[in-house]
Amino acid sequence: MATVDRHPGRALTGALALLAAALVLGVVLGPRTGTPVGADGSAREPGLPVGVSFGERLTRASPAELATALDDVVALGARWVRLDVSWPTIQPVSADQHDWAALDRVVAEAQQRDLDVLGVVTWSAPWVRDPGCTTFTCPPASAASYAVFAGEVAQRYRGRIAAYEIWNEPNLDLFWVAPDPRRYRELLTGATLALQQGDPDAQVLMGGLAANDRREGVVDAGDFLRVACSGGACRGLDGVAYHPYTYPRTPTDPAVETPWQRMTRSTRQGPALDGLMSAAGIDPSALWVTEYGAPTGGASTDGSPTGAVDEAQQARILAAGVRAAAAAPQVRALMLYTWRDLETGGTVEDHFGLRRLDGSQKPAWEAVRRAVADTSG
């Protein structure tokens, strides 16, 4: 672990806590508008902003692996990297101690390559979890503490992290124990204000909503958005992040209804998300697809079908996703999941890479590069 340092902006903590508490009690932010720009505030070239979603992989990478990964993003013609800003990693012990070293290194390396960063402020620090809840996916017992941390992040990386998501897939039990849109609303309102105060130029998004079918442990993405945004709680947001995985199908397959199609039209799962966003006071053209991909192998954890595809179909799905996103005015950006496989065996989660575990390219790598080039404006 890197040397622990104390955050120099801690004097703002009390003020942020008060602001977060005010939002939890129902204070509503005014609307913000804008489109993604470079981390330095300059306008970007036309075309769909495309990126790669890494989770915590970059902050855990060796210097050589980090350089290889970011160089790959550049070679793809992509502009963004999406990564976890992990609260338990940065503040594992208490609110008074921070370990920023790994994230500092990644952000600096991304800046050197003129890549923009989308940071997912996520997971709960061990010292602020619900009593008896021991996993990092436990919701924080204090929404105000989360808001204070979010504000510290935005202040530290002001002008260097261009956009933030508030949590990852909060409507799915895999990433939020017992998903609850009302409880998420408390987290959302305080963190939105704290992030915007810390960096007024950063885009702030509702955390990427999973598009899973209704089942125990899942709150439908549309239902979650509607409840979380009730009472005007989302009017200060710059957009909504969404994860419309469609494998083994392509995104706009006319033979079936896919989660992708739900972004702009009602499906069997529920009403269109852009309409729900508009009703919540969010720009309906500000949907960020912050995860999209397809696995090429691996087993399920419960013996159910995985939907894994062969490498040729993965290439078709991802290239079609780039083109469909570029053609959709509602889609503000697209992040592909993910860079490289994690194992040769393992579960389906280990096989979403554009590259195999040994670093060799799957057909999807070149298919994505061509699609990005074709849609770059």
N, C-alpha and C positions, 0 to 999 in steps of 0.2 A: 504494500500500500504506500502511496506517496505521502510525503510529509503533510500533516494536517495544518492548515492555516486558518486564521480567523477572518471572516469576511469583513472588509473595511466599511461596507455600507450598512452595518448592523444598526446604526443610529436611526434608520428609517423603519426598523421593525415595528415599533410601537404604532407609528402612524399607519402602516400597512394593515396591522391587525385591526385597528379601529375601522379602517375603510372596509376590510373584509367583513367584519361583524355587521357593518351597516348594510352591506349587500345581502348578507344572509337573512337580515330582517326584512328585505324586500325592496331596497333601493334599486332603481332600474337605470341602466346606462342608455345614453342616446345612441342613435345609429351611427355607424362609421361606414365609409365606402372606400374603395380602392382596389387596385389590382396588384398582383405580385410584381415587385421590382427587385433589382439587385440588392445585395446586402449593404452596398455603399449608397443606396438611395437612387442610383441611376436607372433610367429606363432600360428594359430588356428588349432584345430584338423580338419581332413578332413571331407568333407561333405558340403552340401549346408548351407550357413549362413541364418537362418530364424529369423525373428523378428516380432514385433507387432507395428503397426502404431497408434499413439495416438493423433496427432494434438496438441492442446493446453491443452488437458485434464490433463496431468501430472503436468504442471506448475500451474494449478488452483486447484489441488487436496489438500485435507487435508493431514497431515503427515500419518494418518492411511490409507487413500485411496491410497496414493502413494506407501506405503510399500506393500499393498495388490496387487496392480497392478504389481509392479516389481517382487514380489515373484511369481506371476502367470506366468510371462514371463519365469522365471527360471524353474518353474514346467513343462512348456510346452516343455522344452528342447531347447528353442530359445536362441539366443545370442545377439540380437539387439533390441533397442527401437528407433523408429523414432518419432521425436517430432518437433513442430514448434519452431524456434527461432524468436519470433515475434518482429519485429522492433518497431511497435507502443506500445508494452507493455514495452519494455526496454528503449525506448527513446520517451516517449509520449509528451514531452514538447519542447525539443531542442537537438541539437547535443552535448551540453555541460553537459547534465545530463543523468545518467543511473540508472536503477533499475535492478540489476542482481540477486536479492535475490532468486526469484522463480526458475530461471534456474540453479543457483548455487546448490540449494538443490537437484534438480532432477539429475543433473550430478553426484553429490557426492553419492547419493543413488544408482545410476546405477553402479558406480565404485565399491562400496562395494559388489555388487553382480556379479562382473566380466562381466557386460553387456556393449557392445559397443553402442555408441550413434550415430545416423544419425540425424543431425540437418538440418532442412529446414529453410534457411534464407529467410524470407518471409514477405509479407504485407508492406504497406507504412506507415511511421510515419505521423501524421497529418500535421506537419509543412513543409513537402516536397512534398505534393500532387499537381497534376495539379490544376491550378486555377478553382474553381467551382466544383471540384470533391471531394466528401466528404466521400466516403467509403474507408475502409481499403484495398479494392482490386484495388484502383486506382494505376496505375503505378507511381513510383516516378518521380517527375519532373526533378530530377538530378540523373543520373546514377552514377556520381562520389560520391555523398553523400551515396548512397547505398553501393558502394564499400568500402568507409571508414568504415561504420558500419560493413560490412562483415569482414574486416581486423581486427577490434577491437575484434569481436567475436572469430576469429581464434587465435588471440594472447592470449586472456584471457583463452581459453579452449584448448590450445595447449597440445597435448598428452592425452586429456580427451574426446574430441569429435572426433571420428575417421573418419567421412565422412560428407559432406555437399551437400545439394541440393540447387540450386539457383532458388528460388521461387517454388510455388506449382501450377501445372496445368496452366502454363501461356498461353496455347493455348485455354483456355475455359473462356467464359465471366463471369462465376460464380466466377472466382478467378483473373481475369485480365480484367478490363473494356476495351472493344474493343481490343481484342487480336491482337498483331502486332509483327510478328517475327523479323522485322528489329529493332524495338525499344527494344525488348527483347535482341537482339544481343548486343546492347550497354550496357545493364545491365550485361549480361553474361561475356563479355570480361573484364570489369573492376573488377567485383567481383571475377572472377577466379584467376586473378593475386593477388588480395588482400588476398584471402583465402590461396593461396599457399605460399605467403610471410609470412603470420601470422603463418602458420603451414605447413611446407613443406611435412610432412608425412601424412597429411589428404587427403582422396580421395575427389575429387570435381566432381559433377555430374550436367548435365543439369536437371533443375527442372522437376519433374514427369509429363510427357505428358499424357493428357487425351486421351482416345481412342474413344471418342464420334463420331457418324456418322456426316457427313458434314451437317451443318445447319447454319442459321444465328447466329452469336456469337461464332462459333467454327472454328478454323483453324485446318485442318486435321493434325494429329501428324506427318506424314511423310513430308507433305508440310512445316510444321512449322520447323521441324528439318533441312530440306534442306536450307531454306532461312536463318534461324538463324545462320547456320554454314557456310554460303557462305563467300568466301574470306579467308578461313582458320581460322575463328574465334573460332572453336571448337577443334583445335589441341592440346590445353593444357588440355582438359578435361580427366578425368579418366573413364568416362562412361556416360550413358544416363539413367535417371529414366523414368519409363513407368508404366501406370496404366491400364492393360488389363482386366478390369472386363468383365466377360462372362455370368453372371447369366441371365436367369435361367439354362444355359447350363454349362457343365463342360468345362475346358479349351481346351481340344483337341477333343471335340465331332466331330466325322467324318461326321455327317449329315449336319453340317453347317460350314460356315467360322466364326471364332471368332477372336476378337482382339488379343488373345493370339497367335494364329497361325501366325499373321502378323509379329511377332518378327523375324521369320526365313523364311517366304515365302510370295510372293505377294498374295494379296487377292483383292476382289472387291474394297476395300478402297484405295489400292495403293501398291507400291512396299514394299518389306520386309525392316524392320527397320535396321537389321544388315548390309544389303548392303548399305543403306543410311549412316549409321555410318562409314563404311569403306571408302566411298567416301569423307566423311568429315574429315578424318584423325583420327577417334576415333576407338579404339580397338573394333571390332564387337562382341567380346566375353564379353563385359562389359555392358550388359543390366541389370539394377537393377529394379526388379519389386517391387516398393516401396508402392504400395497399391494393394491388391487383396482381395476380399471378396464377400459376398452375403447377402442381407437383408432378414429378416424373417417376415416382416410386415410393417405397416405404409402406409400412403396415399401419393399420388403425390401432388405437389402444383398446378398442372394445370388440374387434372382430367384424365390424360393419364395413361395407364397401367404402373405399377411400376416394373414388373418383379420379385416381391418378391416371395420367395420360402418358403416351409415348412422347419422345422428344420432338418429333415432327408436329404433333398436335399442340404441344406447349408453344412451339414457335408460332403456329397459326393463331392461337388464343392471344398471346401477348402482342403480336403485331396488329391484330384486329383491335385490341384494346387501345393501342396508341392511336390508330386511325379513327376509331369511334369517339374517343375523347376529344381529339382535335376537331371533329366535325360537330361536336355538341356545344352550343353556346353556354349551357349551364355548367360545364365542367371547367373549373379554373386551373387545375393542375392534375397530373397523374404521377403517382409513385409506384414503381414496380417492385414487387416482393419476390425474390430478393437477389443478392449478388451471387453467392456461391453456396452449394450444398454443404450441409454440416456433417453428414455421415454417408457411408456407402450402403449401410443397412438402415436400421433405425425406423422411426415412424415417418408418416407422410410429411410431417412438419420439417423434416430434414432435407427435403428434395425439391424445394421451390427455386433453386438457383438458376441463374443464367449460365453459370459455369458448374462443372462437376466438382467433386471434392478435390480432385487432383489439379484443379485450375484450368483444365481444358474447356474450351467453349462448347456448349450445347448449340444446336441450330438456332435456338431462341436468341442467342446473343447477336448474331448477324441480322436476324429478322427484325429485332428491335432497332438495331442501329439504322437499318435501311428505312424503317417506318418513321423513326424520328427525323431522319434527313428529309424524307418525303413530305413531312408535315410541319417543317420548321419555318414556313412562311416565305 
